[in-house]
Amino acid sequence: MEDYSDKYSADLLQPMKRSEQRKKLSFLQRSYRFEGADIWHAYEFSWLNARGKPEIAVPRFEIEAGSQNFIESKSFKLYLGSFAGSIFSDKELVLNTLKKDLSHTTGTQVSVSFLSPTDLSPLKVDDPNLVELDKLDIDISEYNYDPNLLEASGVEDISEVLSTNLFRSLCPMTAQPDFASVTVDYRGVGIRQESLLRYLVSFRKYAAFSEHIVERIYFDLLQKFSFTALCVSARYTRRGGLDINPHRLLNSLPPKHNRDLRQ
């Protein structure tokens, strides 16, 4: 049985260099700076107050895409679990400890806030502009990553929000499946919707960190199409009490991070 410590330790955090993952995105110059963030929620987080009584909250973490490092998810889980048997004098000290440790590990100022378990709606709010690709009645036969599946629709200038709940990739550390809802919000040359769904489904056997997956999709779209604005976002299914919601932007506002039932 694996040993999980319930005594606070910042040493459990494992930083991963973003630059190592981005080397695979060959068109990017070293000076290229991604816009966007990785947003995490921790649903199984607690600590002991000064009288030894357990306290709970749902921390929300926002880590800039331009940070030097991201955090390996299992180490993040172990770190958060280490608070469970540790006494903190007040909630503010817990919050400041999280900010300090995560900012040090990632090399950037990390935003941390506490939500109550009752603050988050269990279902996402419907977006009237959203096109659900899952409703397309098409055949799919390619399940190995293939950016050549992407095709233009022939429309020169269009604004669309295209989304699928069928996305699946593999964790590079464990080879376990990671499920997500992926949304592409763009303005520019039209994307053939059937081709986008086929392309996203082709990630089913692709092993990479969630942050890199979103950057790969963002990169492939920029390579294939001309956009005046682009936002690629993913809402990953909760695993080990954590969910991650990365987004990458080009002249666009951040997405609305409404949760869905799988989170």
Protein Blocks (a to p, Z undefined) as FASTA:
>chain_A
ZZddfbdcfklpccddfklmmmmmmmbcfklccedddddddfbbcdddfkopacdddddd
dddfkbmbdcdfklmmmmmmmmmmpccfbfklmmmmmmmmmmmmnopacddddddfklpc
fbdcddfkbccfklpccddfbfcdcfklpccehiabdcdddddfkbccddfklopacddd
dddddedddddfklmmmmmmmmmmpccdfklmmmmmmmmmmmmpccfbdcdddddddeeh
iacdddddehiacddddddfkZZ
